[in-house]
Amino acid sequence: RDVKSSWEEGQPEIRVSVDRERAAQFGLTLGEIGLALRTALEGDIATKFKDGNSEFDTRVVLAKANRSNPADVEKVTLVNYRGERVFLNQVADVQYGKGPTMISRKDRERLITIASNLDGTVPLGQITQEIQKNAASVELPPGVTVAYAGDVQNMQDMFRDMMIAITFAALFVYMIMVALFESYAHPFTIMFSLPVALVGGLSALALTGETLNMFSMIGILLSMGLVTKNAILLIDRTNEQRKRGLSVREALLEAGPTRLRPIIMTTLTMVLGMAPLALALGAGSEVRQSMAIVVIGALISSTLLTLVLVPVVYSYLEGARARWQRKKAFATNGKLHHVPELAGAEAS
């Protein structure tokens, strides 16, 4: 609604486009052509007329009947430095049209601004997609491009910055877990809980009808640090049991039921803590509602699926590492050696 454009059709005008090459061939410069046109169309003060104490300018200009259409303007006579007479149509193209009432520029380029206000029924992202789709279907003249500004540009910049922040957050989480577990494989296993959380958070947004905005992106960023705690509890317990001599399968079967209760308790605590914000019970909480919905959806999906996905990935990676260790030992000594700490992984 309230669509406005900076383009306003102006008064009728005669446009003169000078061909620089042809003008140079006839010995004329742009300044000389402009001065001749100004004299012919607007007039030039040739002398002054005095009447008593009053003084009046005497302006010489073509008669209105001789400057009202392009055909008349084309006959304007120019004189070059050699004294030769040249008609305007020999060095320029004359057209009749309407010009803008105001010319706006940005970075030395002309621009036309189209602005509108949202009525609140359709989110900005959906409107932007429709505008981009319609703009792509229009064949623009050469040299004309479409650029987005205002809230649309701010939204695009925000999503770009948030994607960079999410990427660095995932990298930092992985680095911290590498230092904690002193392993590159186990943190990689834990990182599998992040896609599960992302699916849960976006699904929660879709079910509640919320949009992917700045606060929901912040919720995704918060979820990346929260959902990994389930996998950390599970993998840490599994590693403890492995050190006691249990196989991978036995360690996972023991760690799952043991860590189930603390995982559910911590997840339930965070979900209940986010519930008032998700229900928009407080003043001004409607703006931050999408953030809480993303966090709750990510926590619930991570809790339910991590207990299945992470053990599967852990078992697969441990089995692959065991096979690699056995092949390495066989290639070194020419015979297969039994690796005690990996025997359980190979047996599973």
C-alpha positions as CSV (number, residue, x, y, z in Angstrom):
1,R,0.0,0.0,0.0
2,D,1.0,3.7,-0.3
3,V,3.2,3.0,-3.4
4,K,5.1,6.0,-4.3
5,S,7.6,6.7,-7.1
6,S,10.2,9.5,-7.5
7,W,9.4,9.6,-11.2
8,E,7.0,12.3,-12.2
9,E,6.2,13.2,-15.8
10,G,7.3,16.7,-16.5
11,Q,6.4,19.3,-19.1
12,P,6.8,18.7,-22.8
13,E,10.3,19.3,-24.0
14,I,12.5,19.1,-27.1
15,R,15.5,16.8,-26.5
16,V,18.7,17.5,-28.5
17,S,21.3,14.7,-28.5
18,V,24.6,16.0,-30.0
19,D,26.8,13.6,-32.0
20,R,30.3,14.5,-30.9
21,E,32.0,13.0,-33.9
22,R,29.8,14.8,-36.4
23,A,30.1,18.0,-34.5
24,A,33.9,17.7,-34.6
25,Q,33.8,17.1,-38.3
26,F,31.9,20.3,-38.8
27,G,34.3,22.2,-36.5
28,L,31.8,22.7,-33.7
29,T,32.1,22.1,-30.0
30,L,29.4,21.3,-27.4
31,G,29.7,24.7,-25.9
32,E,29.2,26.5,-29.2
33,I,26.1,24.3,-30.0
34,G,24.7,24.9,-26.5
35,L,25.2,28.7,-26.7
36,A,23.5,28.8,-30.2
37,L,20.5,26.8,-29.0
38,R,20.2,28.9,-25.8
39,T,20.2,32.1,-27.9
40,A,17.7,30.7,-30.4
41,L,15.3,29.1,-27.9
42,E,15.6,31.3,-24.7
43,G,17.0,34.4,-26.3
44,D,20.0,36.7,-25.7
45,I,20.1,40.2,-24.4
46,A,21.4,42.2,-27.4
47,T,21.0,45.7,-26.0
48,K,19.2,47.8,-23.4
49,F,16.4,50.3,-24.0
50,K,16.1,53.3,-21.8
51,D,12.8,55.1,-21.1
52,G,13.4,58.0,-18.8
53,N,14.8,56.6,-15.6
54,S,13.8,53.0,-16.5
55,E,15.9,50.5,-18.4
56,F,14.7,47.5,-20.2
57,D,16.5,44.5,-21.7
58,T,16.1,43.9,-25.4
59,R,16.1,40.1,-25.9
60,V,16.5,38.5,-29.3
61,V,14.9,35.1,-29.7
62,L,13.3,33.0,-32.4
63,A,9.6,33.5,-32.8
64,K,7.5,31.0,-30.9
65,A,6.1,29.6,-34.1
66,N,9.7,28.8,-35.2
67,R,10.7,26.9,-32.1
68,S,7.6,24.9,-31.0
69,N,8.4,21.5,-32.7
70,P,11.5,19.4,-33.5
71,A,11.3,20.3,-37.2
72,D,11.8,24.0,-36.5
73,V,14.6,23.3,-34.0
74,E,16.4,21.2,-36.5
75,K,16.7,24.2,-38.8
76,V,18.6,26.3,-36.2
77,T,21.7,27.6,-37.9
78,L,25.1,27.2,-36.3
79,V,28.3,29.0,-37.4
80,N,31.7,27.3,-36.9
81,Y,35.1,28.9,-36.5
82,R,35.5,29.0,-40.3
83,G,32.3,31.0,-40.7
84,E,30.4,28.2,-42.3
85,R,26.7,27.7,-41.6
86,V,25.6,24.3,-40.3
87,F,22.1,23.2,-39.5
88,L,21.5,21.6,-36.1
89,N,20.1,18.3,-37.6
90,Q,23.5,17.8,-39.3
91,V,25.3,17.4,-35.9
92,A,22.4,16.3,-33.5
93,D,19.2,14.3,-33.2
94,V,16.2,16.3,-32.2
95,Q,13.2,14.6,-30.5
96,Y,10.0,15.7,-28.8
97,G,9.2,14.2,-25.4
98,K,8.6,14.8,-21.7
99,G,11.4,15.0,-19.2
100,P,11.4,14.3,-15.4
101,T,10.7,17.1,-13.0
102,M,13.6,15.9,-10.8
103,I,16.8,13.9,-11.6
104,S,18.1,11.8,-8.7
105,R,21.6,10.3,-8.7
106,K,23.5,7.8,-6.6
107,D,27.1,7.0,-7.2
108,R,26.9,9.3,-10.3
109,E,24.1,7.2,-11.8
110,R,20.5,8.2,-12.3
111,L,17.9,6.4,-10.3
112,I,14.2,6.2,-9.8
113,T,13.0,5.2,-6.3
114,I,9.8,3.1,-5.8
115,A,8.7,2.8,-2.1
116,S,5.7,1.4,-0.3
117,N,4.5,0.4,3.2
118,L,3.5,-3.1,4.4
119,D,0.0,-3.7,5.4
120,G,1.0,-6.4,7.9
121,T,-0.8,-9.3,6.2
122,V,2.2,-10.6,4.2
123,P,5.7,-10.8,5.5
124,L,8.5,-8.8,3.9
125,G,10.4,-11.9,2.7
126,Q,7.4,-13.1,0.6
127,I,6.8,-9.7,-0.9
128,T,10.5,-9.4,-1.8
129,Q,10.3,-12.8,-3.6
130,E,7.3,-11.7,-5.6
131,I,9.0,-8.4,-6.5
132,Q,12.1,-10.2,-7.6
133,K,10.0,-12.7,-9.7
134,N,8.1,-9.9,-11.4
135,A,11.3,-7.9,-12.0
136,A,13.0,-10.9,-13.6
137,S,10.1,-11.3,-16.1
138,V,10.4,-7.7,-17.3
139,E,12.8,-7.0,-20.2
140,L,14.6,-3.9,-19.1
141,P,16.2,-1.5,-21.6
142,P,20.0,-1.6,-22.0
143,G,21.8,0.0,-19.0
144,V,18.8,-0.2,-16.7
145,T,19.1,-2.4,-13.6
146,V,17.0,-3.1,-10.5
147,A,18.5,-2.7,-7.0
148,Y,16.9,-3.1,-3.6
149,A,17.2,-0.7,-0.7
150,G,15.5,0.2,2.6
151,D,14.1,-2.7,4.6
152,V,14.7,-5.2,1.8
153,Q,18.4,-4.4,1.7
154,N,18.6,-4.4,5.5
155,M,17.0,-7.9,5.5
156,Q,19.5,-9.2,2.9
157,D,22.4,-7.8,4.8
158,M,21.1,-9.2,8.0
159,F,20.8,-12.7,6.5
160,R,24.3,-12.5,5.1
161,D,25.8,-11.5,8.4
162,M,23.8,-14.1,10.3
163,M,24.9,-16.9,8.0
164,I,28.5,-15.8,8.6
165,A,27.9,-15.8,12.3
166,I,26.3,-19.2,12.2
167,T,29.3,-20.6,10.2
168,F,31.8,-19.2,12.7
169,A,29.6,-20.4,15.6
170,A,29.7,-24.0,14.3
171,L,33.4,-23.8,13.8
172,F,34.1,-22.5,17.3
173,V,31.8,-25.2,18.8
174,Y,33.8,-27.8,16.9
175,M,37.1,-26.4,18.0
176,I,36.1,-26.3,21.7
177,M,34.9,-29.9,21.5
178,V,38.1,-31.0,19.8
179,A,40.0,-29.6,22.8
180,L,37.6,-31.2,25.2
181,F,37.6,-34.7,23.8
182,E,41.1,-34.6,22.4
183,S,39.8,-36.1,19.2
184,Y,38.6,-34.9,15.8
185,A,36.1,-37.8,15.2
186,H,34.0,-37.4,18.4
187,P,33.2,-33.7,17.9
188,F,32.3,-34.5,14.3
189,T,29.8,-37.0,15.6
190,I,28.3,-34.4,18.0
191,M,28.0,-31.9,15.2
192,F,25.4,-34.2,13.5
193,S,22.9,-32.9,16.1
194,L,23.0,-29.4,14.5
195,P,21.2,-30.3,11.2
196,V,18.5,-32.1,13.3
197,A,18.1,-29.0,15.4
198,L,17.9,-26.7,12.4
199,V,15.1,-28.9,10.9
200,G,13.2,-28.8,14.2
201,G,13.5,-25.0,14.5
202,L,12.4,-24.3,11.0
203,S,9.5,-26.8,11.3
204,A,8.4,-25.0,14.4
205,L,8.3,-21.7,12.6
206,A,6.3,-23.3,9.8
207,L,3.8,-24.8,12.2
208,T,3.2,-21.6,14.1
209,G,3.1,-19.4,11.0
210,E,6.1,-17.3,12.1
211,T,8.6,-15.9,9.6
212,L,12.3,-16.2,9.3
213,N,13.4,-12.9,10.6
214,M,16.3,-11.4,12.6
215,F,15.0,-12.8,15.9
216,S,14.4,-16.3,14.5
217,M,18.0,-16.2,13.1
218,I,19.2,-15.3,16.5
219,G,17.2,-18.3,17.8
220,I,19.0,-20.6,15.4
221,L,22.4,-19.2,16.6
222,L,21.4,-19.8,20.2
223,S,20.3,-23.3,19.4
224,M,23.7,-24.3,18.0
225,G,25.2,-23.9,21.4
226,L,22.2,-25.5,23.3
227,V,21.5,-28.6,21.3
228,T,25.0,-30.0,21.3
229,K,24.9,-30.6,25.1
230,N,22.7,-33.7,24.6
231,A,25.2,-35.2,22.3
232,I,28.1,-34.2,24.6
233,L,26.5,-35.9,27.5
234,L,25.9,-39.1,25.5
235,I,29.3,-39.3,23.9
236,D,31.1,-38.4,27.1
237,R,29.4,-41.2,28.9
238,T,30.1,-43.6,26.1
239,N,33.8,-42.8,26.1
240,E,33.9,-43.4,29.9
241,Q,32.4,-46.9,29.4
242,R,34.8,-47.6,26.5
243,K,37.8,-46.9,28.8
244,R,36.4,-49.5,31.2
245,G,36.7,-52.1,28.5
246,L,33.2,-52.2,27.1
247,S,32.6,-52.5,23.4
248,V,31.1,-49.7,21.3
249,R,27.7,-51.4,21.3
250,E,27.7,-52.1,25.0
251,A,28.9,-48.6,25.9
252,L,26.2,-47.0,23.8
253,L,23.5,-49.2,25.3
254,E,24.7,-48.3,28.7
255,A,25.1,-44.5,28.0
256,G,21.6,-44.1,26.5
257,P,19.5,-45.0,29.5
258,T,22.0,-43.4,31.9
259,R,22.0,-40.0,30.2
260,L,18.4,-40.0,29.2
261,R,17.2,-38.5,32.4
262,P,19.6,-35.5,32.6
263,I,19.1,-34.9,28.9
264,I,15.3,-34.7,29.4
265,M,15.6,-32.6,32.5
266,T,17.9,-30.0,31.0
267,T,15.8,-29.8,27.8
268,L,12.6,-29.5,29.7
269,T,14.0,-26.7,31.8
270,M,15.0,-24.7,28.8
271,V,11.7,-25.3,27.0
272,L,9.7,-24.2,30.0
273,G,12.0,-21.1,30.4
274,M,11.3,-20.2,26.8
275,A,7.5,-20.9,26.9
276,P,6.4,-17.4,28.2
277,L,8.3,-15.8,25.4
278,A,7.0,-18.2,22.8
279,L,3.4,-17.6,24.0
280,A,4.0,-13.8,23.9
281,L,2.8,-13.3,27.4
282,G,5.0,-10.3,28.2
283,A,4.8,-6.8,27.0
284,G,6.6,-6.5,23.6
285,S,7.4,-10.2,23.5
286,E,5.6,-10.6,20.2
287,V,8.7,-9.3,18.4
288,R,10.9,-11.9,20.0
289,Q,8.3,-14.7,19.8
290,S,9.9,-16.3,16.8
291,M,13.3,-16.6,18.6
292,A,11.7,-18.7,21.4
293,I,9.8,-20.8,18.9
294,V,13.0,-21.7,17.0
295,V,14.8,-22.6,20.2
296,I,12.0,-24.8,21.5
297,G,11.6,-26.6,18.2
298,A,15.4,-27.1,18.0
299,L,15.6,-28.5,21.5
300,I,12.7,-30.9,21.1
301,S,13.8,-32.3,17.8
302,S,17.4,-32.6,19.0
303,T,16.4,-34.4,22.1
304,L,14.2,-36.9,20.3
305,L,16.5,-37.6,17.3
306,T,19.9,-37.1,18.8
307,L,19.4,-40.2,20.9
308,V,19.1,-42.2,17.7
309,L,21.3,-40.4,15.2
310,V,24.4,-39.8,17.3
311,P,24.8,-43.4,18.5
312,V,24.5,-44.6,14.9
313,V,27.1,-42.1,13.6
314,Y,29.4,-42.8,16.6
315,S,29.2,-46.6,16.0
316,Y,29.9,-46.2,12.2
317,L,32.9,-43.9,12.8
318,E,34.4,-46.1,15.4
319,G,33.9,-49.1,13.2
320,A,35.6,-47.3,10.3
321,R,38.5,-46.3,12.5
322,A,38.9,-49.8,13.8
323,R,39.1,-51.2,10.2
324,W,41.6,-48.5,9.3
325,Q,43.8,-49.3,12.3
326,R,43.7,-53.0,11.4
327,K,44.7,-52.3,7.8
328,K,47.5,-50.0,8.9
329,A,48.8,-52.7,11.3
330,F,48.6,-55.4,8.6
331,A,50.5,-53.1,6.1
332,T,53.2,-52.4,8.6
333,N,53.9,-55.9,10.0
334,G,52.5,-58.1,7.4
335,K,50.0,-59.7,9.7
336,L,46.8,-58.7,11.4
337,H,47.1,-57.4,15.0
338,H,44.4,-57.3,17.5
339,V,43.7,-53.7,18.8
340,P,42.1,-54.1,22.2
341,E,40.6,-50.6,22.5
342,L,39.0,-50.9,19.1
343,A,37.9,-54.5,19.3
344,G,34.5,-53.6,20.5
345,A,34.0,-51.2,17.6
346,E,35.0,-53.8,15.1
347,A,32.7,-56.4,16.7
348,S,29.8,-54.1,16.4
